[in-house]
Structure formats: structure tokens, C-alpha cells
Amino acid sequence: MDQNGNGFKLSNKAFTGLVLAGAAVLIIIFMVLNGGGVKNDADGCNVNFQSAWGQSPSPVWVDLNSHGENKAVATFDFEYPSAPLAGYENPVYRAYSRQVFEVGFQDDSGNEGIRFSKAYTCNAFEIYEPKDGAFRSIVRNDVDGIEVKEYGDGEKVSILFFAKGDYSYTILMTDNPLPAAEAEAFVSQLN
């Protein structure tokens, strides 16, 4: 290294140490700004938790046998109608990353009529992201004081998104779209 203005020469070893210390400070600042203080994904608000290096763990959907098992894996409870649609009375439970609690209702042939999802997202975003152009109609409605985003064909609704507190909710009816009024009736039943 060249001499500084005081007549001292900085050794390569000292220079390397300063560079490493500076890099460590930058990494710590980056981690703090990006939620690096979160101990695990259940304490955070991202469904797809990322490390400070931008890496995401592989998504892990867990199929479960009961509401109680789902509550244990998701780490929170979920209230939903027990028989939302006639003919679709077989619940199927799933959880994801300890942040999403999901229950779908199937008919006897295994076809899903409706699915309810609740995720701990700190009211940040939708649980699912519909493909651009997949729906002709995207409407925002007020349902019992809650802003609901509805995707459909203009007459029937296939997906509803809304948030209450730190949780985001989704109602999926992609194989069995319902009139908006019928679909909106489920909003007040989810908690």
C-alpha cells in the first residue's frame, strides 16, 4: 500500500482486515433493513421467507388429516364454514411454511368446489397471484367494511382476496365460480 499522509504504511494484512470488517458492517445493515432479525419464517410476514442472500427455501406444502393438525403446523387457527357448498363436503387440509392454513372442500370424486386460505402476511399481499389476463374482470368491492378484490368473468367470481389485521385470505372457486353475492357471503365467515 502507499504511504498515508502521516508517514505510515498500511500492510496488506491490515488492509484485508479493514475490507472484511467493512463488508461485515454492510451485510449486517442489509440484514437489518430486510428483516434479518426475524428468527424463523413463522415470526416473519413473508410467505416465501428469504435469507439475507436472497435465497428461498423450497416451498413445503404439507397434506394433513384434520383441522387440529393443520392448526399445529400453520401455528395459528382458522375459522371457516364447515359445509360451504352442497355436494362438496370432504375437507382436505394443507399447510405451507408454517404461515398458510388451507382447507379445500371436494366432492366424492375428488373435485374441488371451493378452497379457503389464511396466511400470516402482515396484511402485505395476496396469497396467490393470478396469471395476467386469466380473468376478464377484476373488481374491488367493499364487503362488510372489508376491501375485497374479486377475479372473475364479469358475472361469476373465481377468486376473492382480502385482508383482516395481519392475515390475508383467499377464497378459490376456479373450477366452480359463484355469483359475486354468494362468494362475498363467505368473507364474514372467515377468521
Residue pairs with C-beta under 8 A, 6 or more apart in sequence:
1 9
1 10
1 11
1 12
1 15
2 9
3 9
4 10
27 52
28 36
30 36
30 52
31 37
31 52
34 50
34 52
35 44
35 45
35 46
36 52
38 44
38 49
40 98
41 49
41 57
41 97
41 98
41 99
42 75
42 97
42 98
42 99
42 120
45 120
45 121
45 122
45 124
45 166
46 121
46 124
47 96
47 97
47 99
47 100
47 119
47 121
47 127
48 56
48 59
48 97
49 56
49 57
49 97
50 56
57 97
59 96
59 97
60 96
60 97
61 94
61 95
61 96
62 73
62 94
62 95
62 96
63 92
63 93
63 94
64 70
64 73
64 93
64 94
64 95
65 93
66 93
67 78
67 91
67 93
67 103
69 93
70 78
70 93
70 94
70 95
70 101
70 102
70 103
71 77
71 78
71 101
73 95
73 98
74 95
74 98
74 99
74 100
74 101
74 118
75 98
75 99
75 120
76 101
76 118
76 120
76 167
77 101
78 101
78 103
78 116
78 118
78 190
78 191
79 189
79 190
79 191
80 103
80 116
80 189
80 190
81 186
81 189
82 91
83 89
83 105
84 105
84 113
84 114
84 116
84 186
85 105
85 113
85 114
85 176
87 107
87 113
88 105
88 106
88 107
88 111
88 112
88 113
88 114
88 176
89 105
89 107
90 105
90 106
90 107
90 108
91 103
91 104
91 105
91 106
92 103
92 104
92 105
92 106
92 112
93 102
93 103
94 100
94 102
94 103
94 104
95 101
95 102
96 102
96 119
99 119
99 120
99 121
100 117
100 118
100 119
100 120
100 127
101 117
101 118
101 119
102 115
102 116
102 117
102 118
103 115
103 116
104 112
104 114
104 115
104 116
104 172
105 112
105 113
105 114
105 115
106 112
106 113
107 113
111 175
112 175
112 176
113 173
113 175
113 176
114 171
114 172
114 173
114 176
114 186
115 170
115 171
115 172
115 173
116 169
116 170
116 171
116 172
116 186
116 190
117 127
117 128
117 169
117 170
117 171
117 172
118 167
118 168
118 169
118 190
119 127
119 167
119 168
119 169
119 170
120 166
120 167
121 127
121 163
121 166
121 167
121 168
122 166
123 163
123 164
123 165
123 166
123 167
123 168
124 168
125 168
126 149
126 161
126 168
126 170
127 161
127 168
127 169
127 170
128 159
128 161
128 170
128 172
130 151
130 159
134 151
135 151
135 152
135 153
135 158
135 159
136 152
136 153
136 154
137 150
137 151
137 152
137 153
137 154
138 149
138 150
138 151
139 149
139 150
139 152
139 180
140 147
140 148
140 149
140 150
141 147
141 148
141 150
141 180
141 184
142 148
143 162
143 184
143 187
143 188
144 187
144 188
146 162
146 163
146 164
146 187
147 162
147 163
148 160
148 161
148 162
148 184
148 187
149 160
149 161
149 162
150 157
150 159
150 160
150 180
150 183
150 184
151 157
151 158
151 159
151 160
152 158
152 159
152 177
152 180
153 177
155 179
156 177
156 178
156 179
156 180
157 173
157 177
157 178
157 179
157 180
157 183
157 184
158 172
158 173
158 174
158 177
159 170
159 171
159 172
159 173
159 174
160 169
160 170
160 171
160 183
160 184
160 186
160 187
161 168
161 169
161 170
162 168
162 169
162 187
163 169
164 191
169 187
169 190
171 183
171 186
171 187
171 190
173 183
